[in-house]
Amino acid sequence: QLANKLSASEKDIAKRVKGELDEKLKAYEAKVAEKEKQFKAQLKQKGQQIVAQQREISDVRRELEKTREDLHSSEALVKEHLQTISEQNARIGELFLVYHGSI
């Protein structure tokens, strides 16, 4: 009879310990699941930030390329105008000499 009581007590203790461990395990799993959820949310947010930054970089690169093209176009116009001015100055010089030569 004492052996039966001892065996029943052991089973009861084992059952309580198992129940406590199960509760602790469930709490730990819930905590891990919450941490994982937070991590995934942060990861998603960081990913969105990276995508936004990449778009911004692409926009800046396009703007820079357009500015370069505009600069080259402006340089070509400046060269063209300088050439025209130089030709006009030469023509003015010729006319000046012709005018003074005829006086």
RAQUISUL-V678488 format. One record per residue. N is the residue number from 0. SS is DSSP state (H for helix, E for strand, - for the rest). OMEGA is omega as a letter, one per 30 degrees, with the letter a starting at -180 (NA if undefined). BURIAL is 1 if it has 24 or more other C-alpha atoms within 12 Angstrom, else 0. Layout:
# RAQUISUL-V678488
N/SS/OMEGA/BURIAL  N/SS/OMEGA/BURIAL
This chain:
# RAQUISUL-V678488
0/-/l/0  1/H/l/0  2/H/l/0  3/H/l/0  4/H/l/0  5/H/l/0  6/H/l/0  7/H/l/0  8/H/l/0  9/H/l/0  10/H/a/0  11/H/l/0  12/H/l/0  13/H/l/0  14/H/l/0  15/H/l/0  16/H/l/0  17/H/l/0  18/H/l/0  19/H/l/0  20/H/l/0  21/H/l/0  22/H/l/0  23/H/l/0  24/H/l/0  25/H/l/0  26/H/l/0  27/H/l/0  28/H/l/0  29/H/l/0  30/H/l/0  31/H/l/0  32/H/l/0  33/H/l/0  34/H/l/0  35/H/l/0  36/H/l/0  37/H/a/0  38/H/l/0  39/H/l/0  40/H/l/0  41/H/l/0  42/H/l/0  43/H/l/0  44/H/l/0  45/H/l/0  46/H/l/0  47/H/l/0  48/H/a/0  49/H/l/0  50/H/l/0  51/H/l/0  52/H/l/0  53/H/l/0  54/H/a/0  55/H/l/0  56/H/l/0  57/H/l/0  58/H/a/0  59/H/l/0  60/H/l/0  61/H/l/0  62/H/l/0  63/H/l/0  64/H/l/0  65/H/l/0  66/H/l/0  67/H/l/0  68/H/l/0  69/H/l/0  70/H/l/0  71/H/l/0  72/H/l/0  73/H/l/0  74/H/l/0  75/H/l/0  76/H/l/0  77/H/l/0  78/H/l/0  79/H/l/0  80/H/l/0  81/H/l/0  82/H/l/0  83/H/l/0  84/H/l/0  85/H/l/0  86/H/l/0  87/H/l/0  88/H/l/0  89/H/l/0  90/H/l/0  91/H/l/0  92/H/l/0  93/H/l/0  94/H/l/0  95/H/l/0  96/H/l/0  97/H/a/0  98/H/a/0  99/H/l/0  100/H/a/0  101/-/a/0  102/-/NA/0
